[in-house]
Amino acid sequence: MTPPPDLLYSETEDELRSAVRSLLVDRAPHAAVLERAEAGRPHDPELWRALGAGIGAAGLLVPEKLGGQGAGPREAAVVLEELGRAVVQLPFLTTAVLAAETLLGCDTELPMVGALLAGLAGGTSVVVPAWPLTAAPGAAAPGTVRDAGGGVLSGTVTAVADAVGADVLLVPADTGLFAVRADDAGITPQSPLDLTRPIATVTLDGARGELLADPATAERARRRALLTGAGLLASEQLGLAEWCLTETVRYLRERHQFNRPVGSFQALKHRLAQLWLELAHARSAARAAADALATGDPEAPLAVSLAQAYCSGAAVRAAEECVQLHGGIGMTWEHPAHLYLKRAKADSLALGTAGYHLSVVGELAGLPGA
């Protein structure tokens, strides 16, 4: 019998949360995040080094023998919760989760794979998978990049997250998985909905890559990365939603109408109570997914899809309520509420939509849809 998931945070996880939150409060206030997003600049390299190398967050999923911290998905989930609370531009999801899991799915004895993992885990190299951020676990590879022979690659991939500012791209091609220097690829920024997670079109026109895995191994590694990424994205959505609820409650306590705090109005109390209940459910779902991934639970795909199906909608509703209940100030560019709404909307499309994951839940639980 499978033991129940451990939904509680350990002392180590609480300490990690405290360190990450302190760093982000000090180095990534909302004003700085908004300024960087408005200018269209990629992530802050110094902040990434502080998080990735200073705290060691970049190598949480990488074993110690390969230069990482030897932690796991539960710890990575805590970091993503805090990044969701801050909506800061950092390539943690793409580099420390998706790229790390992809490389760990390859032969780590290969010198190039080991070198990429060591650089990634040390926070000195930003490695990004070159596939659309919307790719869902279980979905087929894009198949848009071709190898002309000898690792000479040609093709175009759209909606690649964090490609701007990356050092190395992991490119799935028809002959396997290749590592391509970002400087050798054409990277054209796209206009994203979420300004804090930039996306780009990657064009390969005869760029040379180094083979990391054959097609079968590459596909298994890609699916492994997408499953882990989708499960941990739920924690980012949870952190985002928790900030929206906390900030909205604080504002409604301070804002007065008719000589009374706005938060004392019964209709608003009901809305906030309903949102709190949704977030309690979202927290359970996100923690269960992280724990299932950490323990290698055979039902991890079900836990991941369940978390994504629920947390996507919960994050969007929390961000919408945050904007609406802040009134006029919530509609302004200067207030960070719009950053949370855009991140929540973009996250609801990333790594599989809620509808896709609901269909997966139905299949895995033996509950066919209508």
C-alpha positions, 0 to 999 in steps of 0.5 A: 500500500502506497503511504500517504503523501507528506504535505508538511514542510520540513525544517530544512524547507522552511530555512530554504524558504526564509533564505530565498524570501530574504534575498528576493525582498532585498534584491527584487522589490516590485519596483525593480521587477516592473522596471526590468519587465518594462524595459524588456531586459532578461533576468538579472545575472547577479541576482541569479548567481546569488540565488543559484550559486549563493543559496545553491538553488540552481543545483537542488535537483542535481546529485552531489556527485555531479556538482549539485546539492542532492536535494529534490523536488520538494525543495525546488517546490519551495523555491518556486513558491517564493519565486511565484510570490515575487514574480521575478525574472529568473530562469529557475523553472527552465534551467534548474528544473526543466534543463536539469531534469533533461540532462539527468535523463541522459547519460551523465557519464558523458563529459559534455552532459557532466560539464553542463550539469556542473555549470548549471548547478554552480549557477555559472551557466544558464541552460535552457531547453529549446522547446515551446513553454506550452509543451505538455507532459506526454505530448510529442516533440515539436520535430521542427529541427533537423540534423543535416549530418554531424550535428549541423542543425536547422529549424525554428522553435517558437515560444522558448522561455528564457532563451534571451540571456541563456548560455546553452540551448538543449535542442531536440532534433530528429537525430537526438538531443543536442547542446548548442551555444546560444551565441550560435543560434538566432534568438528573436524576442517575442511579445509575451503576455507575461513580461516577467518570463520572456519568450523568444523564437530560436532559429537554427541555420546551420548551427553546430551542436554536440550530441547528448543523447540518441532519439529514444533517450532524448524523448524519455529525458524530455518527458521526464523534464516536462512531468517534473516541470508541470508538477513544480509549476503548481508550486509557483502558482500556489506562491503567486496566489498566496501573495494575491490573497495576503496583499488583498486582505492587507489592502481591504483592512486599510482601505476605508469607505463610509468610515469603515474598513472595506474588508468589513463588508460581508460580501467581500468577506465571502469572496475572500473566504472562498479564495482562502478555501481554494488556496488551501486545496491548491496547497494540498495538491501542489505539495502532493505533486512535489512529494510524489515526484520526490519519492518516485511514486508510480502515481506521480503523473496523476498527482502532477496532472491533478495539481496542474488542473486545480492550481492553474485556475486557483492562481488565475482567480486569486490574481483576478480577485486581487485586481478587482478588490484593489479597485482603481489602484489595481488597474494601474501600471504602477501597482504590481497586481497586473504582473501577477495576473499576467503570470497566472494567465501565462502559467495556465498555458505553460506545460499543459493547460488545465483542460489537458491535465483534466483529461489526463486525470480522467484517463489515469483515474478511469473516469472518461469524460463526457 
